[in-house]
Amino acid sequence: MRLTVLGGDGGWPRAGSACSGYLVQREGYVLLVDPGYATAPLLFSVVPPWEIDAVLVTHGHPDHCADLSPLLRARIFDDHPAPALPVHAPAGALDAVLALDRPQLLHGAVTVSHLEDGARLQLGPFEIEATALPHTWPNLGYRISTDGPSLAYTGDSGPSDRRVDLARDVTVLLAEASYAARVPDDVVG
């Protein structure tokens, strides 16, 4: 399993940087996790848009999903348009970003699957397990496993025993944090 960090900035990207965005690759399969603000240009410098096999989104805040729009546009407007991109996210998480384009443009470009707490799916060589984690917006953490290495990714979330369970015995824990001093009560689970 190969992990490439495209960005990890908080609520907005700093100059020359990007918000949350991670590529997970194995056996030629390319999984994009959280295409946040400014990740598309960095993504395209690593892998062409038509080589993305699937996308996972933790939640609907734009610093975790806004660059799904330029990714889809790059796939649509290429000389050889790519097949529909499978995108998996909590229900409603992608409504705003998908509304940036007219539905006719996106027809055939994307298939959206809504995930809930406890959902499991197979994406290429990856077994995905979704876990609801506390945040101000419905948020799923993901455990991404193979027959070897494994990765747990929290997205934005507050302290929770569920984070501990998600990360138990993984090879790599990718945990985001927003509050250094005090965590607001509405993001503690």
Sequence and secondary structure as in RCSB ss.txt:
>XXXX:A:sequence
MRLTVLGGDGGWPRAGSACSGYLVQREGYVLLVDPGYATAPLLFSVVPPWEIDAVLVTHGHPDHCADLSPLLRAR
IFDDHPAPALPVHAPAGALDAVLALDRPQLLHGAVTVSHLEDGARLQLGPFEIEATALPHTWPNLGYRISTDGPS
LAYTGDSGPSDRRVDLARDVTVLLAEASYAARVPDDVVG
>XXXX:A:secstr
 EEEEEE BSSS  TT  BSEEEEEETTEEEEE   TTHHHHHHHHS GGG  EEE S SSHHHHTTHHHHHHHH
HHSSS    EEEEEETTTTHHHHTTS HHHHTTTEEEEEE TT EEEETTEEEEEEEE  SS EEEEEEE SS E
EEE  S    HHHHHHHTT SEEE     SS   GGG  
